[in-house]
């Protein structure tokens, strides 16, 4: 496809949020252009573990929860459609999670978490240390108890992101690999996007889906977008000794068996600015925790150590919708560790707003105006 000098909508950012917006726009008859600086799924969307967990986590005790519940429904709806349309299989599957306690203080936290999950409609079993060992014979000797949460969901985030973009392109969207240097304006209305190569794309609507780099949007918009990059690192390990359970969790960490035969374990949460380099200190912290839960992991070999930056807002909920006072400008960022889970809802809600000015999805409390 030839590069466009004009578009119905320009989406800045080729992560999962931007690709979801592009896909849903094409189902509504629009022909968007996605402008991505590096490559589709080249940042956090390509490295995320892919857990779709509505039962707990930052932001799940507020107005973000109704949106991610809808988003999980959209994930299940999208899966066969995207697989058929693209031939890419994101391997969406239902899994049980065994969450364990390593300290006596964790037991109280686990009981509170159980109550929260049951209130949110999950089937949860509290387990003593003997019951944990029956489920997971390789569990560490220091594990004191656990909790089994049933009917959660997991997928491959890299494949999901790429399948959204590929399906959007099949429907008439365009992908351009280029940097964006700013927006063009006619008074308070956006009229285009300026590219680093000196080109520009005329448009009446722009969606800013720039992840943690949304923090730099003050130069374009004149207002602060309160998004902080939180660095997360994951180890992918090849081992002959796998856990019995597909997914183990503890504190803010996890260990997940993936279809490629690797065991993924992580993750860290560090304020490190925009540093995306994997660090030895993070790898050491990850292995210290993982080896307490499943000691045999130390016999494995680290095949890949990844690091990425998650966009986190002050209240751990996304910043979504029209930018106040700026006609034709929309934003979709800030979902943090729930970015993969929230992506279909962010995409559909944004596409609804761009094409009709309204959406049925519960996004009213998630606008940028809550911070202004």
C-alpha positions, 0 to 999 in steps of 0.5 A: 500500500502506498503511504498516505498523505491524508487519513480518516484517523492517524493513530500514533503508536503501534502497541496493543492499544493503538492496534486495537483502535485501528482494528475497531475503526476498520470494522466501523468503516474508517481507514486509519493510518498507524504511525509507529516509530520502531515496529508493531509490538516492539515495546511492552505489548510484545514482551508482556506475560499475557495474563488477563486477570480481572480478579486482582491487581492495581486499579481493580478496586475502582472504576477500571474494573467494569471496563476490564470485565467488558474487555475480557468479554471482547477478548473471547469474542475477538479470538476466533475472529482474529485467528481466522482472519490472520492465521495467527493464534494468540493461544487464548486459554483458560487457566487456574492460578495457584497463588502461594504465601511465603511469609506469615504476613502473606497469609492474611493478604491471601485471605483478603485477596480471596474475599475480594476475588469471591466478591468479583465472582471467581471460584476460589479455594483456600489451601493449607500447605499440605493441599498446596503440595498435593497440587504442586509437588515441586513447591518450595519448603518455605511455602505456608499455604495457598489459594487456587483461583479458577477460570482465569485467562492467558494469551500470547500478547505479541501475537495478539498485537500483531494479529490486530494490526494485520487484521486492520491492514486487511480491512484497509488500515495502513502502517507507517514506520516513522517517528512523529514530531508533532501535531498540526492545528487550525485553532483548537482543531487538529489537522494533521501529524508531522513526521520525523522524515519531513512528511506529514499526514493530514487528518481530522482525528488523532489517537495518541496511544504512545504508552509511557512516552505519553509523558512527553505530550506536553510539548504537543498538547500544552497539558501534562499527561500523568503517565510514569514508565515502570520498568518490568523484567521477565526471564524465559527459562528452558528447564527439564523440570516443569511445575505441575501447575500452569501458573504459580503466583506469589506476592506481585510475581508469577511463573507461567508455563508457555506453549513454546516450552519455556517457563516465564517468571517475573516481574519487577516494578522499577522506576528507572526512567526510560531505561529498557535494558535488562539488568543483572540485579533484576534477574537476581531478584526474580530468581531469588523469589522464584527459587523459593516457590519452585526450587527446581527452576535454578536447574534451568537455563535463561534463554531470554531476559526481557525488559519493557516499560509499562505506562502507569497513571497515578490511580493505576487506571487508563487515561482514555477518551477525548482530550479536553479543549482539543477537537479531534484529539483522543488518548488511550494509555496508562493501563499499566500491568493491565494493558493487554487485558484492557486493550480491546475495550480501549480500542473499541471505546476509542473507535466508538468515540471517533466515529460516533462521539459516544460509546456504551463501554464504561469509560466516563470516570477514566478521562484525562479531565480527572487529573486536570 
